[in-house]
Amino acid sequence: MLPFEGEALENASTLILTFITMTVVYFVFLLFILSNVVLYYSCLEAKEAIQLLQKIEQIGNTKRIRGIEQEAL
């Protein structure tokens, strides 16, 4: 498979294994950080309901004719 023998093969396999391991570790770390960011904003939204309050403020502000939204000119 690899054109190496002896110590060179061992060094190459160690290098490849280290690269793969570090890639997996960094990917898991990235997933951990991203999941905590999503959790933080989910908890913030559940506690303060920012988007819900913005939508409630917009209720009744649109121009309507007999229940149908009026076309903006």
N, C-alpha and C positions, 0 to 999 in steps of 0.2 A: 504494500500500500504506500508507504513512505520510502523514499530511496535512501534511507539512513540505516546505519547499523550500530549496535552497541550503545556507547554513551551519547552519541548524537541523536539516536532514536529516543532515548530516555529524556534528553533535554527538549526535543521537539514535542514529545507527548506531554511533558510537564508544562511547557509553554501553552499548548493548545488547551489543556485542561484548566490552567489558570485563567486563560482568556474566557472560556465558557463559564467558569464559576463566577468570575467577577461580573460578567454580563448578566447572569441570573441574579446575583446579589443586588446590582444596581437597579435592575428591573423591579425586583421585589420592594426595594427602598422607594422607588418612584411610585409604585402602586400604593404603598403605605402613606406617602405624603398626599397623593391625590385623593385617596379615600378619606383622609382626615379633613382635607379642604371641603369636600362634598358634605361630610358629616357636620362640619362647623356651620356652613351656610344653610343646611337643612334644619339644624337646631335653631339657628337665628331666625329663619322664616317661620318655624313653628311657634317660637316664643313671641316674636314681634309682629308677624303677619304683615310685612311691608307691602307685598304685592296685592294682598287682599284689601288692605286699606286704600291703596291707590285705585283699585277697581271700584270700591264702594263710593269713593269721591266722584268718579266719573258717571255713576248712575244718575240719570236724569239730566245730564248736561248736553246730550245730543239733541239736535233739532228733529222733531218727529211730526209727521202729519198722520193723524188717525192711527198711531201705533207703528207706522212704517217710517224708517229713517229718511229724512229729507236729503235729496241729492245736493251736495255742496257745489256752489257755482264759483 
